Amino acid sequence: MHGMLAKLGRTAAGGARAAVLAVTLVGCVGDDARGPVDTDAPDTITEPVDEPTEPAGKTYDFSCHGQELPQKAADPVVVGALINDSYSGSLLSDVDVALIATEGDEVLAAGASKADGTATFEIATHNQAVRSYGRMSRDGHVTSYLYPSRPLWRDESNVFLPILSPAWREELAGHAGVTLDPTAGIVAVIVTDCAGKRVEGATVTFDAPGVTVAYWDPTFTDASATQTTMNGHAWGFNVPAGEVLATVRFGDVVYRDWPVKSFADSRTLSWRAP
């Protein structure tokens, strides 16, 4: 399946109408780069990329808060991308990737990354927005999942699906003072505003019992903060396997509910927008 164009998507009556997903996955050292909206540009890309300038102070865009999510979708939808190691940022070949519908866990498309770290998938939307998540697995890495903050409904680019290394997982658990439970998982939340800017000063709470929350500093070596720092990261350690709800708050703004799944001995990355 190396480099294949997977065609496992749902087909409409009278013929297969497809949405193409070419997921671009690149990360930066000590971070998980950006999700399905433009945020910080990774520092491991060799090609020039457009990098937004961070505004001074804590000025965030919450104009989408409370707005209805897209219900209709283009058909086909084209999304482009790369696949990388979360820590080193290195592009990885032979990563098995599946795009899965949150409703019913139907595998919409599956394939493996090519030598250059790219992968292309084909999905049918039938003009309906699809909530989905990505699953990435590779020998020598922790099986990783990614939930975007919005359903798939239009052409996308730079949708990152990073995969976590075991060494970095152990290092992060050590910095957080956590002994990892192999029957539970990590749920890492990245808090952004409506424009994709990382939000500093947000709090994240989990509805599951026994979860240790680490708010990471930009170097990912200090987890002593009590709210998100400039990178927007809040990691929940030892989250029981199953559906979990992480409540995100920034001042008076409470983010929309966005349940995800924790998987045993794995890492789930959840991008959150208002």
C-alpha positions, 0 to 999 in steps of 0.5 A: 500500500506504499504510496497508494491512492486508497479508495476505501471511501463511501460511494454514492448510489449510482457511482463513486464520488470521491474526495481526495485527501493528501495529508501533509504532515510536518512537525517541529522539534519539541512540538506537533507543528500545525493542524488543519488551520494555519498556525506556527510554521514548523522549523524543520521544513527546507522549502519556504513556507508562509509564516504568519506573524504573531501579534503582540499581547494576548489578542485572539480571534473568537469570532467563530465562537458559538457559530454552527459548524459546516454541514455541507461539503465540496465533493470532491475535497482535496487536502494536501500534506506530509508525515513526521516524527513529533520530536525530530520533525523528520519526514517518515516513510512507511507510516500506516495512516488511516482516516476514520469517521468518528461516527461508527469508526468507519475507515474512510481511507488507508495507505502508507506514506511514501519515501518523501513522507507524503500520503494520498487518500480518496474519500467520498463526502456525498456533499456532507461534512465529515467528522473524522480522525487520523490514525498513524502507526509505524514500527518503533513509534507510538500509535498516534491519533489526531482529531482536527477541530473541524469536520472535513468539508473543503479543500485543505492543505498542511493538515499535520498528522505527527507520530510520537516516538517512545523515547520522547513519550517517556521523557515527557512523562518524566518531566510531568512526574507521571508513571505511564499506565499502559492500559490508558493513553495520552490526550494532548490538546492544542488550544487555538483561536478561530484563526489558528493562533495558539492560545496562551492562558487557557485551562483544560480539564478532563471528565475522566478520573485520575488524569494528570494535566501538564501545561508545557513550556515552549521547550517541553521540559517544564510542566509546572504551569497552571494554564497553556503557555504560548504553544497552547499545549495541555497534555492529559496523561493516563486518560482511561481508554474510551471517549473523553471530553476535555473542557477548554476555557479561556476567560469567559469563553468556553470552547464547544464540546469536542469529544475524542477517544483515548486509546491504550498505550497511544497518544491522541492529539486534539486540536481545539478551536472555539 
